Amino acid sequence: MITGASSGIGLAAARALARAGDEVVLLGRNPERLRRAAERVRDASGSLPRAFQADFSVLAEVRDVARRLRSEVDQIHVLVNNAGALGGQAAVRRVTADGLDRTMQVNHLGGFLVTHLLLDRLMAGASPDEPARLITTSSLAEAWGWLDVDRPAGPLLRYRSRWLAYGASKQANVLFTIEAARRWAPHIVPTCFFPGLVQTRFALRSPLFTIARVMPGLVNPPEIGAGTLVWLATDPAALVPGGYFAFGQEFVATPRATDPGRAQRLWRSSLAAVGLPDSGHAPDTTHAT
Ligand SMILES: NC(=O)c1ccc[n+]([C@@H]2O[C@H](COP(=O)([O-])OP(=O)(O)OC[C@H]3O[C@@H](n4cnc5c(N)ncnc54)[C@H](OP(=O)(O)O)[C@@H]3O)[C@@H](O)[C@H]2O)c1
């Protein structure tokens, strides 16, 4: 199950996995792009995948899509939290209808919420020998993220650069992976990755990224960017709880993105932001065997 599968890295990964015989489920925001993406997966694999639409900047839509997914899917082997965007500069100054920083909501809290709402589907059938996988698309941008882990989507993020907001959300992706590993491994193995600079719909209106696009060899096609994702989804060697990867190898994140104390604080504040209680311990896995 791949969020952000209607375009770019998510779509390239969905096509590669489907071509290899895996059943993929697509999530996307734009209905027309999602429909075309499903057709491209069918062209690659021969069968039309199930596709679900939701805008992660509206938490009610995240809850609704999780409800629809739950009614159709009993077990998820791999959940990829890949949906994400660099917000517009104007959007950085506005909060969502949920009262949250938009970049943080779309890039971190939406996936955080959907993961919790589908947790029992990930746990179903998972075991330490055959764990489910939880993969999050982060970025090198985490390095310049300034993240208040106690108020990740609060007013401190507003009125600042969209790249800073983006970096903070990508740092949240790594911290989410660290704490998810502490809570859910070994039944679920959470990892995250940096896909490199990739030629997608990402940052289409960013002058900085536009310059990067024309630099020879700097920006890879989506199929290359999706390579690490596909590897994390399929290879036994990629079962490294809390691991951060790039280009198929372990990668180093900044200390503030990997600090276990910050990861726990972010987890608690993220639960509060999306309106979930904190059970404080690993979920009941008695039904998982
Ligand atoms: N491209 C890069 O160089 C690069 C580098 C580092 C990290 N990343 C990360 O890679 C991930 C995928 O990005 P990409 O490069 O493949 O860009 P992309 O082509 O723009 O794809 C982004 C995906 O996220 C979805 N999405 C965006 N906003 C959403 C929202 N509000 N609700 C639900 N889904 C939403 C998009 O849905 P629609 O198409 O339906 O709108 C699309 O499927 C992102 O998390 C991004 O931060 C990209």
The ligand as a Tripos MOL2 file, in Angstrom:
@<TRIPOS>MOLECULE
LIG
   48    52     1     0     0
SMALL
NO_CHARGES

@<TRIPOS>ATOM
      1 N1         11.5820   14.4990   -5.8830 N.am      1 LIG1
      2 C1         12.6200   14.6310   -5.0460 C.2       1 LIG1
      3 O1         13.7240   15.0940   -5.4200 O.2       1 LIG1
      4 C2         12.4830   14.2290   -3.6100 C.ar      1 LIG1
      5 C3         13.6170   14.2700   -2.7840 C.ar      1 LIG1
      6 C4         13.5050   13.8840   -1.4520 C.ar      1 LIG1
      7 C5         12.2840   13.4440   -0.9770 C.ar      1 LIG1
      8 N2         11.1880   13.4230   -1.7990 N.ar      1 LIG1
      9 C6          9.9110   12.9510   -1.2330 C.3       1 LIG1
     10 O2          9.3980   11.9580   -2.0690 O.3       1 LIG1
     11 C7          7.9940   11.8210   -1.8430 C.3       1 LIG1
     12 C8          7.2870   11.6780   -3.1770 C.3       1 LIG1
     13 O3          7.4560   12.8790   -3.9000 O.3       1 LIG1
     14 P1          7.7170   12.8950   -5.4660 P.3       1 LIG1
     15 O4          9.0840   13.4280   -5.6610 O.co2     1 LIG1
     16 O5          7.3560   11.6070   -6.0970 O.co2     1 LIG1
     17 O6          6.7230   14.0640   -5.9060 O.3       1 LIG1
     18 P2          5.3260   14.0470   -6.6850 P.3       1 LIG1
     19 O7          5.5030   13.5590   -8.0560 O.co2     1 LIG1
     20 O8          4.7950   15.4270   -6.5060 O.co2     1 LIG1
     21 O9          4.4360   13.0090   -5.8560 O.3       1 LIG1
     22 C9          3.9210   13.3650   -4.6110 C.3       1 LIG1
     23 C10         2.8040   12.4380   -4.2490 C.3       1 LIG1
     24 O10         2.2800   12.8450   -2.9760 O.3       1 LIG1
     25 C11         0.8910   13.0910   -3.1310 C.3       1 LIG1
     26 N3          0.4370   14.2110   -2.3150 N.ar      1 LIG1
     27 C12         0.8910   15.4780   -2.3230 C.ar      1 LIG1
     28 N4          0.1380   16.2460   -1.5180 N.ar      1 LIG1
     29 C13        -0.8080   15.4350   -0.9910 C.ar      1 LIG1
     30 C14        -1.9010   15.6230   -0.1210 C.ar      1 LIG1
     31 N5         -2.2130   16.8470    0.3690 N.pl3     1 LIG1
     32 N6         -2.6710   14.5650    0.2010 N.ar      1 LIG1
     33 C15        -2.3980   13.3360   -0.2910 C.ar      1 LIG1
     34 N7         -1.4010   13.0820   -1.1420 N.ar      1 LIG1
     35 C16        -0.6130   14.1270   -1.4940 C.ar      1 LIG1
     36 C17         0.6950   13.4450   -4.5870 C.3       1 LIG1
     37 O11        -0.6660   13.2340   -4.9300 O.3       1 LIG1
     38 P3         -1.3360   13.9100   -6.2680 P.3       1 LIG1
     39 O12        -0.3650   13.7120   -7.3760 O.co2     1 LIG1
     40 O13        -2.5660   13.0810   -6.4400 O.co2     1 LIG1
     41 O14        -1.5920   15.3340   -5.9550 O.co2     1 LIG1
     42 C18         1.6680   12.4950   -5.2540 C.3       1 LIG1
     43 O15         1.1050   11.2190   -5.4010 O.3       1 LIG1
     44 C19         7.6010   13.0520   -1.0310 C.3       1 LIG1
     45 O16         7.4050   12.6820    0.3110 O.3       1 LIG1
     46 C20         8.8000   13.9790   -1.1570 C.3       1 LIG1
     47 O17         8.9340   14.8110   -0.0230 O.3       1 LIG1
     48 C21        11.2610   13.8000   -3.1030 C.ar      1 LIG1
@<TRIPOS>BOND
     1     1     2 1
     2     2     3 2
     3     2     4 1
     4     4     5 ar
     5     4    48 ar
     6     5     6 ar
     7     6     7 ar
     8     7     8 ar
     9     8     9 1
    10     8    48 ar
    11     9    10 1
    12     9    46 1
    13    10    11 1
    14    11    12 1
    15    11    44 1
    16    12    13 1
    17    13    14 1
    18    14    15 2
    19    14    16 1
    20    14    17 1
    21    17    18 1
    22    18    19 2
    23    18    20 1
    24    18    21 1
    25    21    22 1
    26    22    23 1
    27    23    24 1
    28    23    42 1
    29    24    25 1
    30    25    26 1
    31    25    36 1
    32    26    27 ar
    33    26    35 ar
    34    27    28 ar
    35    28    29 ar
    36    29    30 ar
    37    29    35 ar
    38    30    31 1
    39    30    32 ar
    40    32    33 ar
    41    33    34 ar
    42    34    35 ar
    43    36    37 1
    44    36    42 1
    45    37    38 1
    46    38    39 2
    47    38    40 1
    48    38    41 1
    49    42    43 1
    50    44    45 1
    51    44    46 1
    52    46    47 1
@<TRIPOS>SUBSTRUCTURE
     1 LIG1         1 GROUP 0 **** ****
